[in-house]
Structures are given as structure tokens and as C-alpha cells.
């Protein structure tokens, strides 16, 4: 009797773990490769468009790339502990960005976290 209860309990726990895993993986609205992390030099800030351009190294091809990032309205922009606005950014600064690739807008990148790395 104890073996049957243990077997049923093990089966129930495995099933629960499978459902939990499926709900966590399926909860993210974008694909697994939709989040992009990049570090590079800020080359352009477009306040009108709400976008920045960053010179970085493409991790797949190991070549230089200039990447256009649209900045989310509620994006976190920081330099250390200090909060920044898009107008505070200037070309030449070293930045680290986290963005998501939007599938419905031709795969454009939208940054939601931008960190200025240098102390200028």
C-alpha cells in the first residue's frame, strides 16, 4: 500500500512540475531570443524620435555594428545611482543596454534599461 501511495505521489509531483515549467516558459510573450544585451559607445541621441544609436560588436559575427534602439517611455536610464533622461545622454559615452526585439514592428529593438558606464 505504501508503494502505491509513493508511486502516485511521485507521479502527481512530476505532473505538477511539468505544468509549472510550461506556465513559466509560456508566460513570456516573446520568444527566448527576444531580449538583447549590448555594450558600446553611444553615437547618436535622437530626442524627437526617442531613439539612440550605439556602436557595438556583434557577438555572432564579431564585427562592428551600429545598432538603433528605440527608448521606451518608462525606460530606466542611470549613471551609477543617478537617474537620467534621454536629454542627459550624449555621443561618446559608454553605455550598457537591455532591449527587447518587437516581433510586431519588424523586429525593432526597444531599450528598457540603459546604464552609462563612464563617469563623465
Residue, then its C-alpha position, 0 to 999 in steps of 0.5 A: x500500500x505504501x508503494x502505491x501511495x509513493x508511486x502516485x505521489x511521485x507521479x502527481x509531483x512530476x505532473x505538477x512540475x511539468x505544468x509549472x515549467x510550461x506556465x513559466x516558459x509560456x508566460x513570456x510573450x516573446x520568444x527566448x531570443x527576444x531580449x538583447x544585451x549590448x555594450x558600446x559607445x553611444x553615437x547618436x541621441x535622437x530626442x524627437x524620435x526617442x531613439x539612440x544609436x550605439x556602436x557595438x560588436x556583434x557577438x555572432x559575427x564579431x564585427x562592428x555594428x551600429x545598432x538603433x534602439x528605440x527608448x521606451x517611455x518608462x525606460x530606466x536610464x542611470x549613471x551609477x545611482x543617478x537617474x537620467x533622461x534621454x536629454x542627459x545622454x550624449x555621443x561618446x559615452x559608454x553605455x550598457x543596454x537591455x532591449x527587447x526585439x518587437x516581433x510586431x514592428x519588424x523586429x525593432x529593438x526597444x531599450x528598457x534599461x540603459x546604464x552609462x558606464x563612464x563617469x563623465 
